[in-house]
Amino acid sequence: MKELAKALEQGSPRNCYLFYGEEKYLIDMYEERMKKFIALKGEASMNIDVFVDKESVTNITNAIETMPFFCEQRLVIVKNSGLLASGRKDDSALMTTALKDIPESTILVFIEDNVDKRSTVYKAISQVGELVEFKRPTESELVAWISREMKLKGIAIEKGVALYLIRATSANMETLSTEMSKLTAYCADKGQVTEADIDEVCTKGIELKIFALVDAFAHKNRSRAMGIFENLMEAKESPILVLSLIARQFRFMLACSQAGGKSSSEIGSALGAPPFAIRECMKQARNFSEAELVQAMKDCLEADVGIKTGRIGDRLAVEVLIGRYGGRA
């Protein structure tokens, strides 16, 4: 990603790119940067083509071969074509051939949700262009980004408060961007964000509520656990989603319990979770034995099977689980 940013700043991007990865916010941002790069050189509407879903390869190759109109370069964006996954074998072969002879005047960008690194198109792009994977930023990178974005809007935010914002809402940059917009409007007069401001105006992520629910299990507080669940139901959350997130929390705690001295970053990388969430799971896991965590996961699985086979309603299944782990009322 750094190479891509540098190439755009220097005005010398490569002729072919593949954008993929879990952080859609960054993918969208760099798609717009590519479009602006062309717009600065000439008439954008005449020199940008965007193909979405399973567009004809013939149409795509025609666009690739078209000369720019009163501009040095043209941009061809191909989104979720399926050409880098299974199912379009013949079309993938045609595209692989086309990639060998991209005109210097064309910048071709693939943006794909599903990428098979064994595919011929993936291998062809790796030979003639650049593969750009947009990974979820690390915790420190997110904190730095939040601080930088808020500063541009004239709002100060301390590191600890930025961390609280991530934990309270999401580690997803698109969600964080939305919440920062709320905070900018709310804190414009005082120019400083506090945790209280976040509690006041931000939409809390369901993961934080599930953490609180399982924390109530740890402290044998059934009434608190049930109250959190009732609030989730009032917010129209799916009981099945709640159950799956409870199961995930127990799985994370079991992984922490069995980690054997690994750091939160190492565990988080293996589980696909941010380090700050794993650090909280480590603390929470101390309230359960390993045997209890294994049994909790079995109970979650049994509840899931019961729902799917029609033996019990989804909401009742979660309420039974809360009754079992909530302890005293």
N, C-alpha and C positions, 0 to 999 in steps of 0.2 A: 504493500500500500504506500509506503514511503517513496518507493521508486516511481509509482504512478503520480503521486503528488508533485514530485520533483520534475518529472517529465512535462506535466501540464504547466508548471510555473515557468519552465524554460522554453515552452512552446514547441516541444518536440516529442509528442506521444508516439507510441509504436502503432503499427497498422492493424494489430489484432490483439484483443483482450478477452479474457473470460473473467467475469465477476461472479463470485458465488460465496456462500457462507451464511452464518446464522444472524449476523447483525444487519438487518434490512435497512436500518436508518443510514448506515454508511454507504451501502450499495446505492440507495436512492440519491444520496448526496453526491456521490461521484458520477452517477448518471447525469445529474444536472450540471455538474462541472464540465463534463464532456460536451454537453449541448452548448454551454456558454462559451466554451473554447471555439466551437464552430461559429457561433453567433458573432463573436468578436472579429472574425475574419471575413464575414460576408452575410448574405441573406440566409438566415437559418431555415426558414420554411421551405426553401428550395433545395437545401443541402443536408437535411436530416430525414432519414427514413426509420420508422420504428415498426417492427414486425412482432406481433404478440401471438403466443401459442403455436400451433402446428401449421405455420404458414408454408406455402409451396417453396421448396428449395429453389426452383426456377426464378420465382419472384425475388428471392433474397439475392441470388447470384446476379440477376439483372441489375439490382440496386448497387451491388458491390462494384460492378463493371461500369456503371454510369459515371461520366465525368462531372465534376462539380460545376455549378452554375455561378459564374463570376465570383469564384472563391477558390482558395488554394486547395482546400480539402472538403470532403463530405463525410458524414457520419451515418453508419448503418448499425442500428441497435436491434438485436434479436433476443426476445425475452421468452423464457420458458418454452423453448421450441421442442424439447424432448430429443434433440439431436445428440445430446451427451448422455442419454440413458437408453435402455432397451426399448424396442418397439418401432424404430424407424431405420431399419438396417440399410435399405436401399438409399433412402434420403441421406443418411449419414455418410455413405460411400461417396455420393455426389458432392456433399459439402466438404468432405476431406480433400477431394480433388481440387475444388474451388479455392481452398485455403492455401494451396501451393502457389497461387498466382494472384495475390491481392494487389491491385494497383497502388502505387505510392500515394495517390491522391485520395485513397479511401481509408477511413478508420472503422474497423469492424469490431463491435462489442457484443459478446454473448453475455446475457444475464440469466442464470439458470438456478432454479431451486433444487433440481435433482441432477447430480453430477456423478457419473461413473468414471472413475479415473482409468479404467481399462478400455474405455471407448476409443474408437479411432479418431473421433473429432477432438476429444480431450488431448490425445497424444499429438495430433496435428497442430493444435493451438500451442501446445508446449514447445513445439519446434519452431513455429514461425512468429509467435507472439508472446504474451505474458499472462500467466495465471495469477489472479489476484483474489486471495481468500480473505473475506472480511469476517474475522473472528470477533467474538464478544470481547470487548476491552477488559483489561484487568481492573481490579478495584481501584488501584492507584491512578490508572489512566482515566477511569470514570470520574474520580474526584477532581482530577486536574481539569478535565473537560467541563465539568459543572462549574467549577470556580472561574474558568476562562469565559464561558458563555454568560454567566451572571455578571461578571465584571464588565463585559461589553455592553450590558444593559444598565450599567450603573448601580448594580446591587452587589454587596459584599456577602460572602458566605464562608464560614470557617470550615476547616477540613472535617471536623467532627460532625458538624451540621450537614455537610454534603454526604457523609457516610450514612447519617440517619435518614436522609432523603432517599438514598438508594435502598436501604433496608425497608423503609416504610412503604415504598411504592413498587420499584422494580429495578432490575439491573439492565432493563431494555432501554436503549437510548431514545427510541421514539416515545415511549411512555414518559421517560424523564424529561424530554423536551417539552411535552405537553404540561407536565407539572411545573416545570420552571417558568413557563409562560404565566401560569396562575400566580406563582410566587412573585414574579416581576410586577404584575398589576397590584397585588395585595401589599407588597413591601415598597412600592415606589416612593412613598413619602419619607420613610425612615432610612431607606437604602441599605438595609441589613436583614438577612434571613435568620430566624431562630427556629429551634425545634418546635416551639409553640405555634409558629406560623405554619409549619408543615402540617401539624396536627389539625390546624384550623381549616386550611383550604385544599389540601391534597387528598386525592382518592387513594386510600390504603389498598395495597395489593392483597389478594386473597391468600398468598403464601404467608404473609405476616399474621393474618387471622388464624390460619391453620397452625402456625407456630404457637400462638397464644392458646389455642384449643388443646394441643398436645401438652403444653406447659401446665395446663389445668389438670391433665391426666397425671403428670409428674407430682403435682401437689395434692392429688386426691380431692380435687375441688369439682365435684360433679355439677353443682349449680352454675359455676362459672363456665364450665365446658358446654353445658346445655344452653346457657345464655348466648354464647358466641355462635353456636350452631343455629339457634333461632334467628339471630341477626343475619346470618348467611342466607337462611331460607327467606327472610323478609326481603333481602336484596336479590332474590330470584336466582341464587346460585344453584347449580345442579347437585343434588345429594350424591350422585355417582362421582362427580368431580371432587367433592369434599372428601369422599371415601378414598379416592385415588391419591389425593394429596396427603391425607393422614397416613396412608400406607407408605408413600414416598418419604415422609418425615421419619417414620420408624426405620425404613431402609437406610436412610442417611445416618441415623443415630447408630444403627448396627454397624455400618461401615466405619464410623468414628470409633466405636467400641473395639473393633477388630483391627484398627489402623496400625497398631504396634509402633507408635512414635513418629508416624508420618506427619508432615505439616498440613495445615488447613489448605494450603495451595495445592499440594500433591493430592489430597483427598478430593478437593473440589474439582481438579482437572479430571480425575478418574470418573467422578459422578456427574460432571457437567453442571456444577453449581458454583456460584461465586464464593470466594474464601470467607467473607464475612458471615454468610449463611452457615457455612461449615463450622466456623468458630462457635456460633450460637448452638449448633447441634452437639458439638463436643460438650458444652456445658450441660445441655439438656440430657444427654445420654448418661451422665453421672447419676441421674435419678432412677435409672433402670438397670437391672442385671442383663447380661447378654441373653440369658434364657428367656427373660420377660420380653425382650425385643423380638426374638425369634417367634415366640408365641403370638405376639401382637401382629406380626406380619401374617402368620397363619390365620388369625382371626379376621384380618382384613380380607384375605383371599377367600375365606369361607363366606363372608358377607357379600363379596362381589359375585361369587358363584350363586348364592341364594337369590340375589337380585336378578341375575341373568336367566335363571331357571324358573323364576316366578314363585319361588317358595316364600319370599318376603318382599315387602315394598321397599323401595330405595331409601325413603326417609326413615322408616322404622328400623331398617338395618343399621343405619348410622346411629340412631338413638340407642339401640341395643348395645352397640360398641361403646358408646359414651357411658352407658350404665355399667358396663363391665369394667372399664378402666377409670371411671371417674371417682371411684371409691365412695367416701361418705357424701351424702347430699348436702 
